[in-house]
């Protein structure tokens, strides 16, 4: 089967031979990197190479806020896996609108590995297969098939960086809403509520770090949801943003909208 973009082969080849990578070419032509690669393979010009993985020991020591943030995000929305042989990897799949998370992680690690686009779902994926990174994440409590069994990861992080872990975890698996009062379903409530999903052990660690006084911790379908809505607790959580230079602005802006 001929590639759909074969009619652009001359332009693609010129860009490629001038040093543009697949992602750069795809942006210039408003297409996906996979489509560019198909054309280059078809005309016999595709040069396979092993991109620099970057600092594969990035998570060996959580010695900065940004590392703690990404550890929290991975705890919520990442996946580590092993086939039991020589394949040990980290995978994070997000909606394209949250691409900034993966771009920043690649920048931090120094990885040249290109992001994989999944057009059918409007998703984008970052993978890094490396045994050292896999082991470092394991040592911090990020384990395979973790969603139902992950423990109190935050205890493995230096105290001064734990607030960043909380925010990273929230960006991965939390939300802020204006809940509906069942007694008055047609009226808006002014009370903001924060919901964070996870295991009982992990959420309990978040409660202790945030020093929450009033909260709910309920089980839903083998997982738990932490909920709190007291004004002083909401303000305490919102202040996490003042301590961090990087976070998901989409959720931060939603937070501001709810407050307003």
Number of C-alpha atoms within 10 A of each C-alpha: 4 8 16 11 14 17 10 13 16 12 12 23 18 11 16 19 10 9 10 14 15 19 18 15 21 18 11 10 15 9 13 18 20 15 15 26 21 17 23 21 13 14 11 9 13 15 9 8 6 7 10 11 15 16 15 19 16 17 21 16 13 19 14 14 21 21 23 27 26 28 27 27 23 22 29 23 19 22 19 24 16 15 8 7 6 10 12 18 20 20 15 17 20 20 13 17 11 15 17 13 20 20 14 14 15 20 12 15 16 15 17 13 15 17 17 16 19 16 10 6 10 11 16 19 17 20 18 20 18 16 17 17 21 24 19 17 22 13 14 21 19 25 20 18 11 18 19 12 17 19 22 17 20 26 15 12 19 14 10 11 20 23 25 27 26 25 26 29 25 24 24 22 18 19 16 22 15 15 15 14 12 8 7 9 10 9 10 11 12 12 16 17 18 22 17 21 24 25 20 22 14 19 22 17 17 23 17 11 16 16 11 16 12 12 14 12 17 12 13 9 5 11 14 20 18 21 19 21 20 17 12 12 19 18 11 14 17 15 12 14 15 7 13 16 9 16 19 16 12 11 15 15 11 14 17 11 9 15 14 7
